[in-house]
Amino acid sequence: MEKATIRDVDLAGQRVLMRADFNVPLDGDGRITDDMRIRAALPTIRYILDHGAALVLMSHLGRPKGPDPKESLRPVAARLSELLGQPVPLAPDCVGTEVERLAHALRPGQVLLLENVRFHPEEEKNDPAFAAQLAKLGDIYVNDAFGTAHRAHASTEGVAHLLPAYSGFLMEKELNFLGSALEQPQRPLVAIVGGAKVSDKIAVLERLITLADAILIGGGMANTFFKAEGLRVGDSLVEDGKLAEARRIKDLAQQRGVRFVLPVDAVIADAFPKDAQTIVHTQVVPVDQVPDGWRILDIGPQTISAFAAVLAGAQTVVFNGTMGVAEVPAFAKGTDSVIAALVQRTQAGATVIIGGGDSAAAVEKAGAADKVTHVSTGGGASLEFLEGKILPGVAALRDKGA
């Protein structure tokens, strides 16, 4: 995955077309509630501007069915202007003669942000004509949007075949950390895999079994493994159609000598909380003693201790998926405890990689994003990378030395 970066090209006097991931959360008034993804792109943006190039930025936001003011990138343009300390105007569209005029009028050191590329259905169809229109806006293409690298869209893959295509620093960082964790890890390598469903993680578990020394299982997906072993799990979330797969995965780990650690106790509730205020009754029980009508919503204290013991010697850790319903404080202790253990491992010199999505959000919420080695900005992309899939947005970039 050695890809050429913006360090490998003379940017002076060039107009750079850069794909960023500015898919940030907005509140009901259109205000950005978390600007992490914008800040993550700043090193690449500043490098391009400092090296004498003009910059045309493009991104998607949300899943619009067409032009929609609620999913305009206007708030992103305003926040970028604040962070960069210079005006970042928003183009009226991402393609067309007016957009071309604005892009070609840019001077070195100036920035233009295109409007949401997903306002055009041709973006997700990777339409060649649409990609060609985007390519008119730059001399060089830079992809710094790892979070969308698993999508073969016009702005992530199509345009990369029409312009000299390079990696930005965030893309480089993602590939370096995820790649080294999988290809040349310091051992022991421990993977922590959570989330709701086994079906979402079958491919990644299969790959991790070939790479890891130990795998810790949490979240709703653990319930399917429990039921596959014949345990009663009350009203807990279970994928009944994946019981055979769960048994196969566990047997595969055993055959390869990989420690496959399931929770031994759980925090259970008599109802599923719709929000943090909903009152439910909870208790901690061994995983083989879940009463009818109750459901598992977090790992228990004995499991937290058991997981911490496995992590204590780890030199590389990959964490993907939460240990319970972490968005509700009553069921966040398992996830928060794992995060605390990962901070300790980072401080002890281990490489700790958070695999995006819900686990990244939990680490951010816990105030630990800057206390671990790397937090991936791509949920789906990091998952597919861990599965060993080729990411179209990465494959289309120039190879180092090419």
C-alpha positions in Angstrom: 0.0 0.0 0.0 3.0 2.4 -0.6 1.3 5.3 -2.3 2.8 8.5 -3.6 2.0 11.5 -1.4 1.9 15.3 -1.9 5.5 15.3 -0.7 6.4 13.6 -4.0 5.2 16.4 -6.3 6.1 20.0 -6.9 2.9 21.9 -5.9 4.1 25.4 -6.8 1.8 27.1 -9.2 -0.5 24.1 -9.4 -4.2 24.0 -8.8 -4.9 21.0 -6.5 -8.3 19.3 -6.5 -8.6 17.6 -3.1 -11.2 15.1 -1.9 -11.7 15.5 1.8 -14.2 13.9 4.2 -16.2 16.8 5.7 -19.2 14.6 6.4 -19.7 16.2 9.8 -22.7 15.9 12.1 -25.0 19.0 12.2 -27.7 19.9 14.7 -31.2 21.0 13.9 -30.0 24.6 13.3 -27.3 23.5 10.8 -24.4 24.0 13.3 -21.5 21.5 13.3 -21.5 19.5 16.5 -18.1 17.8 16.0 -15.5 19.2 13.6 -12.9 16.3 14.1 -13.0 15.4 10.4 -12.4 19.0 9.3 -9.5 19.3 11.7 -8.1 16.0 10.5 -7.7 17.4 7.0 -5.9 20.6 8.1 -2.3 19.3 7.9 -2.8 18.4 4.2 -4.6 21.6 3.4 -1.9 23.8 5.1 0.9 21.9 3.3 -0.7 22.4 -0.1 -1.3 26.2 0.5 2.2 26.7 2.1 3.8 25.1 -1.0 2.4 27.6 -3.5 -0.7 25.9 -4.8 -4.3 27.0 -5.1 -6.8 24.5 -3.6 -10.2 23.3 -4.6 -11.8 21.2 -1.9 -14.7 18.7 -2.4 -16.6 16.5 -0.1 -20.0 14.9 0.5 -22.3 15.5 3.4 -25.1 13.1 4.4 -27.2 11.2 1.9 -29.1 13.8 0.0 -31.5 12.7 -2.8 -30.6 15.9 -4.7 -29.8 19.6 -3.8 -30.9 20.1 -0.2 -30.0 23.2 1.8 -30.0 21.1 5.0 -27.0 19.2 3.6 -25.1 22.1 2.2 -21.4 22.4 3.0 -21.9 26.0 4.0 -21.3 25.4 7.7 -18.1 23.6 6.7 -16.9 26.6 4.6 -17.5 28.8 7.6 -15.6 26.5 10.0 -12.7 26.1 7.6 -12.5 29.9 7.3 -12.1 30.1 11.1 -9.6 27.3 11.3 -7.4 28.6 8.4 -7.7 32.2 9.2 -8.6 33.1 5.7 -11.8 33.2 3.6 -13.0 29.8 2.2 -15.9 30.7 -0.2 -18.5 28.0 -1.1 -19.1 27.4 -4.8 -22.7 27.3 -5.9 -22.2 23.8 -7.2 -19.4 21.3 -7.7 -19.5 21.3 -11.5 -20.5 23.7 -14.3 -19.1 26.8 -16.0 -19.5 29.1 -13.0 -17.6 26.6 -10.8 -14.9 26.3 -13.4 -14.6 30.0 -13.6 -14.2 30.3 -9.8 -11.7 27.4 -9.7 -9.5 28.9 -12.5 -9.6 32.3 -10.9 -7.9 31.0 -7.7 -4.4 32.4 -6.9 -1.7 30.4 -5.0 -2.6 30.2 -1.4 -6.4 30.6 -2.0 -9.1 28.0 -1.3 -12.5 27.2 -2.8 -14.9 24.6 -1.3 -17.2 22.9 -3.8 -20.9 22.3 -2.8 -21.9 18.7 -1.8 -20.9 16.3 -4.6 -23.8 14.0 -3.6 -26.3 16.6 -4.8 -25.6 14.9 -8.1 -26.6 11.2 -8.5 -23.7 10.8 -10.9 -21.3 11.0 -8.0 -22.3 7.7 -6.4 -22.7 6.1 -9.9 -19.1 7.0 -10.7 -20.3 8.5 -13.9 -17.3 9.1 -16.3 -18.7 12.4 -17.6 -19.3 13.7 -14.1 -15.7 12.7 -13.1 -14.4 14.5 -16.2 -16.2 17.7 -15.1 -14.6 17.5 -11.7 -11.2 16.9 -13.2 -11.4 20.2 -15.1 -11.1 21.9 -11.8 -7.6 20.8 -11.0 -4.1 20.0 -12.3 -3.4 17.5 -9.6 -5.8 15.3 -7.6 -5.2 14.6 -3.9 -7.3 12.1 -1.9 -7.3 12.7 1.9 -10.7 11.1 2.5 -10.0 7.6 3.9 -13.5 7.4 5.3 -14.9 7.2 1.7 -12.0 5.3 0.1 -14.0 2.1 0.1 -16.5 3.7 -2.3 -15.8 3.8 -6.0 -17.4 7.2 -6.6 -16.6 9.9 -9.1 -14.8 12.1 -6.6 -12.9 9.2 -4.9 -12.1 6.9 -7.8 -13.2 8.2 -11.2 -11.3 11.5 -11.1 -8.1 9.7 -9.9 -7.8 8.2 -13.3 -8.0 11.6 -15.1 -5.4 13.6 -13.1 -2.0 12.7 -11.4 -3.4 11.3 -8.2 -1.7 11.5 -4.8 -2.4 10.7 -1.2 -2.8 13.4 1.5 -1.3 13.1 4.9 -4.4 11.7 6.6 -4.8 9.0 4.0 -1.1 8.2 4.4 -1.4 8.0 8.2 -4.4 5.7 8.0 -2.7 3.3 5.5 0.5 3.3 7.5 -1.1 2.5 10.9 -3.7 0.0 9.7 -1.2 -1.6 7.3 1.6 -2.0 9.8 -0.9 -3.3 12.4 -1.9 -6.1 10.0 1.3 -6.7 8.1 4.1 -6.2 10.6 2.6 -6.0 14.1 4.6 -6.0 17.3 3.3 -9.0 19.2 1.2 -10.0 21.0 -1.5 -8.5 18.7 -4.8 -8.4 20.4 -8.0 -7.5 18.6 -11.1 -6.3 20.4 -14.2 -6.7 18.3 -17.6 -5.5 19.4 -20.8 -4.1 17.8 -24.3 -5.4 17.4 -24.1 -8.1 14.8 -21.8 -11.0 14.0 -22.9 -10.8 10.4 -21.2 -7.3 10.1 -17.9 -8.7 11.4 -17.6 -12.3 9.9 -15.0 -11.3 7.3 -13.0 -9.2 9.7 -13.0 -12.0 12.3 -11.9 -14.5 9.7 -9.0 -12.2 8.8 -8.0 -11.4 12.4 -7.9 -15.1 13.2 -5.0 -15.4 10.7 -3.2 -12.4 12.3 -4.0 -12.0 16.0 -2.7 -13.7 19.1 -6.0 -13.1 20.9 -9.5 -11.8 20.1 -11.8 -10.3 22.7 -15.5 -10.3 21.8 -18.0 -7.9 23.2 -21.2 -6.0 22.3 -24.4 -7.5 21.0 -22.5 -9.9 18.7 -21.3 -11.8 21.8 -24.9 -13.0 22.4 -24.9 -14.9 19.1 -21.8 -16.8 20.3 -23.5 -17.5 23.7 -26.6 -18.9 22.0 -24.4 -20.9 19.7 -22.9 -22.6 22.8 -26.4 -23.4 24.1 -26.8 -20.6 26.6 -30.1 -18.9 27.3 -29.8 -15.1 26.6 -33.4 -13.9 27.5 -34.5 -11.2 25.1 -31.0 -10.2 24.1 -30.2 -9.3 20.5 -29.3 -12.6 18.7 -28.8 -13.5 15.0 -30.4 -16.9 15.0 -29.4 -17.4 11.3 -25.7 -17.0 12.2 -25.3 -19.6 15.0 -23.5 -22.0 12.8 -21.2 -19.2 11.6 -20.4 -18.3 15.2 -19.5 -21.9 16.0 -17.4 -22.1 12.9 -15.5 -18.8 13.7 -14.8 -20.0 17.3 -13.6 -23.4 16.0 -11.4 -21.7 13.5 -9.7 -19.6 16.2 -9.2 -22.7 18.3 -7.6 -24.6 15.4 -5.2 -21.8 14.8 -4.3 -21.4 18.5 -5.8 -17.9 18.8 -7.3 -17.1 22.2 -10.9 -16.3 21.6 -12.2 -14.6 24.7 -16.0 -14.2 25.3 -17.6 -12.3 28.2 -18.2 -14.3 31.4 -20.6 -11.8 33.0 -22.9 -9.1 31.7 -24.9 -6.1 32.7 -28.5 -6.9 31.9 -31.7 -4.8 31.9 -35.5 -5.6 31.9 -36.1 -3.2 29.0 -34.1 -1.6 26.2 -33.6 2.1 27.0 -34.8 4.4 24.2 -32.6 7.2 25.7 -30.4 8.0 28.7 -33.5 9.1 30.7 -35.5 5.9 30.3 -35.7 4.1 33.6 -34.8 0.4 33.4 -33.8 -2.1 36.1 -30.3 -3.5 35.8 -28.3 -6.2 37.4 -25.0 -8.1 36.8 -25.2 -11.8 36.2 -23.0 -14.6 34.8 -23.7 -15.0 31.1 -25.3 -18.4 31.7 -27.9 -16.9 34.1 -29.8 -14.4 32.0 -33.5 -14.5 33.0 -36.3 -14.6 30.5 -37.4 -11.1 29.6 -34.0 -9.5 30.3 -31.4 -8.5 27.8 -27.6 -8.2 27.8 -26.5 -4.6 27.3 -22.9 -4.4 28.5 -20.0 -6.6 29.6 -19.7 -7.1 33.4 -16.9 -6.4 35.9 -15.4 -9.8 35.8 -15.2 -9.6 32.0 -13.6 -6.1 32.2 -10.9 -7.6 34.5 -10.4 -10.6 32.2 -10.1 -8.4 29.1 -7.7 -6.1 31.0 -5.5 -9.1 31.8 -5.2 -10.1 28.2 -4.5 -6.5 27.1 -1.8 -6.1 29.8 0.8 -7.7 27.7 -0.3 -6.6 24.2 2.1 -4.7 22.0 -0.4 -4.0 19.3 -4.2 -3.6 19.8 -6.9 -3.1 17.2 -10.3 -2.0 18.7 -13.4 -2.1 16.5 -16.9 -1.9 17.9 -18.2 -1.1 21.4 -18.7 -3.5 24.3 -22.4 -2.6 24.9 -25.0 0.1 24.3 -22.3 2.7 25.0 -24.4 5.7 24.0 -26.4 5.1 27.2 -24.3 5.9 30.3 -25.7 3.0 32.3 -24.2 0.6 29.7 -21.0 2.4 28.8 -18.8 1.2 31.6 -17.5 -1.8 29.6 -16.5 0.3 26.6 -15.0 3.1 28.8 -13.0 0.5 30.9 -11.6 -1.0 27.7 -10.7 2.5 26.5 -8.9 3.2 29.8 -6.9 0.0 29.4 -6.0 1.0 25.9 -4.7 4.4 27.1 -2.5 2.6 29.6 -1.1 0.3 26.9 -0.4 3.4 24.7 1.5 5.0 27.6 3.4 1.8 28.0 4.6 2.0 24.4 2.1 -0.3 22.6 0.5 0.6 19.3 -3.2 1.1 19.8 -5.4 1.6 16.8 -9.1 2.5 17.0 -11.0 1.3 14.0 -13.4 4.1 13.3 -17.2 4.2 13.6 -18.8 3.7 17.0 -15.5 2.8 18.7 -13.9 6.0 17.4 -17.0 8.0 18.7 -16.7 6.3 22.1 -13.0 7.1 22.3 -13.7 10.7 21.4 -16.5 10.9 23.9 -14.2 9.6 26.6 -11.6 12.3 25.9 -9.0 9.7 24.9 -8.6 10.4 21.2 -5.2 12.1 21.7 -4.1 9.4 24.2 -4.0 6.4 21.9 -1.8 5.9 18.9 -4.3 6.3 16.1 -8.1 6.8 15.8 -9.3 6.0 12.3 -11.6 8.5 10.6 -13.2 5.7 8.5 -15.7 3.3 9.9 -16.7 1.3 6.8 -13.3 1.9 5.2 -11.3 0.7 8.2 -13.6 -2.4 8.5 -13.0 -3.3 4.8 -9.3 -2.7 5.2 -9.2 -5.0 8.2 -11.1 -7.6 6.1 -8.3 -7.4 3.5 -10.4 -5.8 0.8 -9.0 -3.5 -1.9 -10.2 0.0 -1.3 -11.0 1.6 -4.8 -10.1 5.1 -3.6 -6.7 3.9 -2.5 -6.0 1.6 -5.5 -6.5 4.5 -7.9 -3.7 6.6 -6.4 -0.2 6.5 -7.8 2.2 4.0 -6.3 5.3 5.3 -4.6 8.1 5.6 -7.2 5.8 5.2 -10.2 
